[in-house]
Amino acid sequence: MLRLDELDRITTALGYDTDAARAAFLGISPAALSKIRNGHHLPSADLIAAVRTALPRVPYEALFTTEER
């Protein structure tokens, strides 16, 4: 699971304070981020890779958990 609270905190500190801006920063579509935020999809391998690429200094454990729905 993506820790949206932490993603929001980090990206807001970087100046990306809307989901559209966050999605652009991550290189994903706003729709993809919305589906994850609304619980319709789990993060895909591509999304995990995008987050890790955009935020390489942030530990994986800070942004993702292994809890199940």
Residue, then its C-alpha position, 0 to 999 in steps of 0.5 A: m500500500l502506498r502511504l499517501d499521507e507521507l507522499d503528500r507530506i513529502t511532495t508538498a514540501l517539494g512544491y507539488d501540492t495538488d494531485a495533478a502536480r504530484a502525478a506530473f512529478l511522478g510521471i503518472s497520470p492523474a487518473a492513476l493517482s486518483k484510483i490509488r487514492n480512492g482505493h480502487h487500485l493498489p500501486s502497480a510495479d510501474l507506480i512503485a518504480a515511478v515513486r522510487t525514481a522520483l524520490p530516490r532518497v526516501p526509504y521504500e519503507a517510508l512510502f509503502t507498507t505491505e498491509e493487505r486490504 
